[in-house]
Amino acid sequence: MKSKIAAVFSAVVLTLSLSGCAVTDTDNTPSDNTSEESVINYQQISQDEAAEMMQKDDGHIILDVRRPDEFSEGHIPDAICIPNESITDSMPEQLPDKDAVILVYCRSGNRSKQAAQKLADMGYTNVYEFGGILSWQGEITTE
């Protein structure tokens, strides 16, 4: 009886441990155990890294995905506002180049992750998400 219980217990442990082994490669290519929807195709970076990237004259776009009323209360200089809710499955007209560097932020970091994933799903190749303006240490403007 004890050996049957031990065998069942071992089988359950093995099944549970194997079911948690879905891995995504570092190049964001799904392994055989993951679905395409679970793959993140954007890069999450720190706000310090975003600030460094903003210093470059490389044609980058700073994208604020908050609502227009939130944007008008204060935003990062040179940012454009495309609310997360308006990013669907078609390219936003303000983002015609799918290879442009796009630095995405919101208020706290939740909507920016959603928007970054939607952009990556549409084929944008250089999407960087850096969280929310609440913790931004750089300049903020209302102009």
Backbone as CSV, one residue per row, in Angstrom:
resi,resn,N_x,N_y,N_z,CA_x,CA_y,CA_z,C_x,C_y,C_z
1,MET,0.815,-1.192,0.000,0.000,0.000,0.000,0.861,1.258,0.000
2,LYS,1.908,1.238,0.856,2.793,2.388,0.925,3.506,2.629,-0.398
3,SER,3.870,1.564,-1.091,4.573,1.723,-2.368,3.651,2.302,-3.434
4,LYS,2.356,1.952,-3.403,1.404,2.539,-4.346,1.232,4.024,-4.083
5,ILE,1.143,4.417,-2.819,1.006,5.833,-2.463,2.269,6.592,-2.875
6,ALA,3.422,5.991,-2.642,4.683,6.624,-3.021,4.769,6.786,-4.537
7,ALA,4.313,5.798,-5.289,4.345,5.870,-6.749,3.411,6.964,-7.262
8,VAL,2.214,7.053,-6.696,1.256,8.090,-7.097,1.817,9.463,-6.740
9,PHE,2.356,9.576,-5.549,2.933,10.849,-5.109,4.072,11.265,-6.040
10,SER,4.945,10.343,-6.406,6.057,10.647,-7.318,5.541,11.095,-8.676
11,ALA,4.514,10.434,-9.178,3.940,10.798,-10.474,3.350,12.202,-10.430
12,VAL,2.664,12.535,-9.337,2.071,13.873,-9.193,3.163,14.931,-9.133
13,VAL,4.200,14.688,-8.342,5.303,15.639,-8.225,5.985,15.837,-9.576
14,LEU,6.236,14.751,-10.289,6.866,14.834,-11.595,6.000,15.628,-12.568
15,THR,4.713,15.351,-12.598,3.790,16.065,-13.487,3.774,17.555,-13.172
16,LEU,3.680,17.895,-11.897,3.654,19.304,-11.509,4.960,20.008,-11.835
17,SER,6.073,19.345,-11.629,7.349,19.995,-11.907,7.557,20.189,-13.397
18,LEU,7.122,19.241,-14.222,7.270,19.383,-15.667,6.310,20.413,-16.246
19,SER,5.146,20.580,-15.641,4.180,21.538,-16.184,4.635,22.970,-15.969
20,GLY,5.560,23.200,-15.079,6.059,24.547,-14.833,7.315,24.861,-15.601
21,CYS,7.681,24.054,-16.587,8.951,24.214,-17.273,8.868,24.975,-18.588
22,ALA,7.773,25.643,-18.871,7.694,26.421,-20.104,8.681,27.567,-20.028
23,VAL,9.564,27.648,-21.023,10.631,28.641,-21.006,10.619,29.407,-22.315
24,THR,10.894,30.695,-22.222,11.059,31.504,-23.412,12.531,31.826,-23.559
25,ASP,13.082,31.609,-24.743,14.491,31.888,-24.985,14.764,33.374,-24.807
26,THR,16.039,33.717,-24.584,16.403,35.115,-24.379,16.194,35.950,-25.633
27,ASP,16.115,35.320,-26.790,15.866,36.095,-28.003,14.368,36.229,-28.274
28,ASN,13.548,35.914,-27.262,12.096,36.034,-27.319,11.447,35.078,-28.303
29,THR,12.141,34.012,-28.689,11.553,32.984,-29.515,10.916,31.959,-28.589
30,PRO,9.636,31.661,-28.786,9.000,30.735,-27.854,9.582,29.335,-27.967
31,SER,9.719,28.664,-26.834,10.112,27.265,-26.860,8.881,26.446,-27.261
32,ASP,9.034,25.161,-27.361,7.912,24.303,-27.752,6.786,24.306,-26.736
33,ASN,7.049,24.758,-25.501,6.060,24.671,-24.434,5.314,25.977,-24.188
34,THR,5.522,27.001,-24.989,4.847,28.276,-24.754,4.023,28.665,-25.958
35,SER,3.003,29.455,-25.716,2.193,29.957,-26.820,2.761,31.277,-27.295
36,GLU,2.450,31.653,-28.509,2.942,32.907,-29.092,2.486,34.112,-28.276
37,GLU,1.284,34.043,-27.672,0.750,35.165,-26.928,1.556,35.485,-25.668
38,SER,2.286,34.527,-25.130,3.014,34.746,-23.887,4.394,35.360,-24.107
39,VAL,4.811,35.549,-25.348,6.134,36.065,-25.642,6.116,37.589,-25.593
40,ILE,7.069,38.146,-24.852,7.215,39.606,-24.795,8.177,40.011,-25.894
41,ASN,7.760,40.936,-26.737,8.566,41.358,-27.875,9.071,42.784,-27.736
42,TYR,9.018,43.338,-26.564,9.564,44.665,-26.319,10.587,44.533,-25.214
43,GLN,11.370,45.589,-25.027,12.380,45.546,-23.973,11.972,46.463,-22.838
44,GLN,12.073,45.974,-21.633,11.830,46.807,-20.472,13.181,47.343,-20.019
45,ILE,13.269,48.663,-19.862,14.522,49.291,-19.470,14.277,50.179,-18.254
46,SER,15.351,50.573,-17.613,15.242,51.465,-16.464,15.011,52.895,-16.948
47,GLN,14.562,53.735,-16.055,14.368,55.137,-16.415,15.697,55.818,-16.691
48,ASP,16.767,55.389,-16.038,18.095,55.942,-16.329,18.515,55.596,-17.759
49,GLU,18.253,54.353,-18.166,18.570,53.949,-19.542,17.732,54.746,-20.538
50,ALA,16.463,54.960,-20.216,15.595,55.749,-21.097,16.119,57.175,-21.220
51,ALA,16.533,57.764,-20.106,17.060,59.131,-20.134,18.311,59.209,-21.010
52,GLU,19.172,58.200,-20.925,20.364,58.165,-21.780,19.976,58.071,-23.250
53,MET,19.006,57.225,-23.550,18.563,57.072,-24.939,17.949,58.361,-25.468
54,MET,17.273,59.111,-24.590,16.656,60.364,-25.002,17.685,61.424,-25.371
55,GLN,18.905,61.269,-24.890,19.973,62.220,-25.200,20.505,62.036,-26.622
56,LYS,20.270,60.890,-27.207,20.772,60.595,-28.551,19.892,61.260,-29.602
57,ASP,20.524,61.690,-30.678,19.803,62.279,-31.804,19.621,61.188,-32.863
58,ASP,18.740,60.218,-32.543,18.570,59.059,-33.411,17.156,58.938,-33.973
59,GLY,16.375,60.007,-33.824,15.009,59.975,-34.338,14.046,59.219,-33.452
60,HIS,14.426,58.957,-32.202,13.556,58.222,-31.293,12.249,58.981,-31.039
61,ILE,11.275,58.231,-30.590,9.963,58.787,-30.246,9.711,58.479,-28.782
62,ILE,9.343,59.514,-28.036,8.949,59.320,-26.639,7.432,59.272,-26.640
63,LEU,6.888,58.153,-26.221,5.456,57.920,-26.326,4.811,57.842,-24.948
64,ASP,3.947,58.787,-24.673,3.143,58.820,-23.447,1.808,58.181,-23.790
65,VAL,1.438,57.125,-23.091,0.204,56.404,-23.414,-0.918,56.676,-22.409
66,ARG,-0.790,57.804,-21.696,-1.868,58.201,-20.787,-2.939,58.943,-21.578
67,ARG,-4.026,59.261,-20.917,-5.103,60.038,-21.543,-4.629,61.477,-21.795
68,PRO,-5.230,62.175,-22.755,-4.832,63.557,-23.045,-4.902,64.488,-21.832
69,ASP,-5.891,64.314,-20.958,-5.976,65.183,-19.780,-4.795,64.945,-18.840
70,GLU,-4.342,63.705,-18.722,-3.174,63.404,-17.898,-1.907,63.974,-18.540
71,PHE,-1.804,63.826,-19.847,-0.661,64.343,-20.605,-0.531,65.847,-20.419
72,SER,-1.646,66.569,-20.488,-1.607,68.038,-20.381,-1.222,68.517,-18.982
73,GLU,-1.384,67.669,-17.979,-0.985,68.030,-16.613,0.531,67.985,-16.425
74,GLY,1.246,67.332,-17.312,2.691,67.240,-17.243,3.181,65.998,-17.943
75,HIS,4.204,66.159,-18.800,4.753,65.045,-19.564,6.244,65.282,-19.804
76,ILE,6.915,64.280,-20.268,8.328,64.387,-20.610,8.443,65.243,-21.869
77,PRO,9.390,66.203,-21.891,9.542,67.049,-23.076,9.698,66.234,-24.359
78,ASP,9.089,66.716,-25.414,9.112,66.109,-26.757,8.296,64.828,-26.872
79,ALA,7.578,64.452,-25.819,6.740,63.252,-25.895,5.500,63.532,-26.738
80,ILE,5.004,62.473,-27.354,3.710,62.551,-28.028,2.731,61.699,-27.236
81,CYS,1.466,62.027,-27.341,0.446,61.313,-26.587,-0.407,60.463,-27.529
82,ILE,-0.373,59.184,-27.303,-1.290,58.242,-27.958,-1.825,57.369,-26.833
83,PRO,-3.041,57.603,-26.385,-3.573,56.823,-25.257,-3.563,55.323,-25.534
84,ASN,-3.208,54.560,-24.521,-3.171,53.104,-24.629,-4.478,52.563,-25.189
85,GLU,-5.589,53.115,-24.735,-6.901,52.627,-25.168,-7.113,52.788,-26.668
86,SER,-6.403,53.741,-27.294,-6.586,53.958,-28.729,-5.640,53.108,-29.575
87,ILE,-4.695,52.434,-28.935,-3.793,51.541,-29.668,-4.481,50.188,-29.766
88,THR,-4.857,49.839,-30.991,-5.585,48.581,-31.194,-4.738,47.649,-32.052
89,ASP,-5.261,47.220,-33.162,-4.515,46.297,-34.013,-4.060,46.932,-35.319
90,SER,-4.190,48.250,-35.442,-3.693,48.928,-36.635,-2.674,49.990,-36.236
91,MET,-1.727,50.231,-37.115,-0.635,51.160,-36.829,-1.163,52.563,-36.542
92,PRO,-0.747,53.152,-35.430,-1.109,54.554,-35.194,-0.446,55.444,-36.252
93,GLU,-1.175,56.399,-36.792,-0.618,57.242,-37.855,0.578,58.054,-37.382
94,GLN,0.683,58.315,-36.075,1.819,59.057,-35.541,3.084,58.204,-35.470
95,LEU,2.964,56.906,-35.723,4.093,55.971,-35.657,4.226,55.210,-36.977
96,PRO,4.597,55.918,-38.059,4.628,55.268,-39.367,5.820,54.330,-39.593
97,ASP,6.897,54.486,-38.806,8.103,53.691,-39.002,8.191,52.581,-37.956
98,LYS,7.999,51.352,-38.388,8.018,50.230,-37.447,9.412,49.925,-36.904
99,ASP,10.451,50.534,-37.480,11.811,50.311,-36.998,12.330,51.464,-36.136
100,ALA,11.514,52.487,-35.907,11.928,53.614,-35.080,12.076,53.177,-33.621
101,VAL,12.970,53.839,-32.905,13.107,53.608,-31.472,11.941,54.308,-30.779
102,ILE,11.142,53.543,-30.046,9.971,54.080,-29.350,10.138,53.821,-27.862
103,LEU,10.173,54.911,-27.090,10.318,54.843,-25.637,8.950,55.091,-25.024
104,VAL,8.382,54.100,-24.359,6.989,54.148,-23.923,6.902,54.291,-22.398
105,TYR,6.037,55.224,-21.966,5.767,55.379,-20.540,4.313,55.761,-20.318
106,CYS,3.885,55.684,-19.070,2.534,56.078,-18.686,2.614,56.737,-17.310
107,ARG,1.625,56.508,-16.473,1.634,57.092,-15.130,2.441,56.216,-14.169
108,SER,2.100,54.924,-14.121,2.745,54.041,-13.151,3.527,52.891,-13.778
109,GLY,3.277,52.576,-15.025,3.960,51.481,-15.710,3.036,50.393,-16.210
110,ASN,1.785,50.389,-15.812,0.854,49.348,-16.239,0.442,49.531,-17.703
111,ARG,-0.068,50.698,-18.028,-0.522,50.937,-19.408,0.636,50.925,-20.400
112,SER,1.821,51.351,-19.956,2.966,51.352,-20.873,3.357,49.927,-21.257
113,LYS,3.256,48.988,-20.342,3.536,47.588,-20.672,2.503,47.062,-21.671
114,GLN,1.236,47.386,-21.440,0.185,46.952,-22.368,0.420,47.542,-23.757
115,ALA,0.685,48.832,-23.814,0.891,49.506,-25.104,2.135,48.978,-25.806
116,ALA,3.216,48.780,-25.055,4.455,48.267,-25.650,4.215,46.896,-26.270
117,GLN,3.462,46.043,-25.583,3.181,44.720,-26.129,2.325,44.814,-27.386
118,LYS,1.328,45.703,-27.373,0.473,45.857,-28.560,1.296,46.343,-29.752
119,LEU,2.205,47.279,-29.524,3.057,47.773,-30.610,3.964,46.658,-31.129
120,ALA,4.552,45.911,-30.215,5.404,44.788,-30.631,4.600,43.760,-31.423
121,ASP,3.386,43.495,-30.988,2.526,42.546,-31.702,2.206,43.021,-33.119
122,MET,2.194,44.347,-33.320,1.935,44.898,-34.658,3.184,44.903,-35.533
123,GLY,4.339,44.538,-34.959,5.562,44.459,-35.755,6.562,45.565,-35.507
124,TYR,6.328,46.434,-34.534,7.326,47.444,-34.196,8.513,46.726,-33.564
125,THR,9.719,47.078,-34.001,10.891,46.281,-33.642,11.775,46.876,-32.551
126,ASN,11.622,48.146,-32.230,12.502,48.802,-31.258,11.689,49.495,-30.178
127,VAL,10.862,48.739,-29.486,9.983,49.282,-28.457,10.635,49.059,-27.094
128,TYR,10.760,50.153,-26.338,11.368,50.123,-25.006,10.382,50.709,-24.006
129,GLU,10.038,49.944,-23.008,9.099,50.378,-21.979,9.896,50.732,-20.734
130,PHE,9.613,51.930,-20.164,10.398,52.342,-19.000,9.563,52.813,-17.818
131,GLY,8.341,52.354,-17.711,7.563,52.597,-16.500,6.711,53.840,-16.533
132,GLY,6.637,54.495,-15.369,5.706,55.603,-15.220,6.346,56.925,-14.848
133,ILE,5.623,57.973,-15.169,6.091,59.324,-14.891,6.104,59.627,-13.393
134,LEU,5.355,58.852,-12.616,5.342,59.063,-11.165,6.735,58.969,-10.552
135,SER,7.588,58.132,-11.115,8.934,57.972,-10.582,10.002,58.616,-11.468
136,TRP,9.606,59.363,-12.471,10.538,60.013,-13.398,11.312,61.106,-12.680
137,GLN,12.631,61.073,-12.754,13.484,62.065,-12.102,13.904,63.196,-13.029
138,GLY,13.597,63.049,-14.323,13.987,64.056,-15.310,12.969,65.182,-15.400
139,GLU,13.148,65.986,-16.424,12.296,67.154,-16.638,10.875,66.751,-17.024
140,ILE,9.932,67.543,-16.546,8.518,67.381,-16.914,8.018,68.756,-17.338
141,THR,7.263,68.782,-18.421,6.749,70.039,-18.952,5.245,69.967,-19.162
142,THR,4.606,71.119,-19.269,3.184,71.166,-19.600,2.982,71.789,-20.976
143,GLU,4.064,72.081,-21.664,3.975,72.709,-22.993,3.824,71.691,-24.087
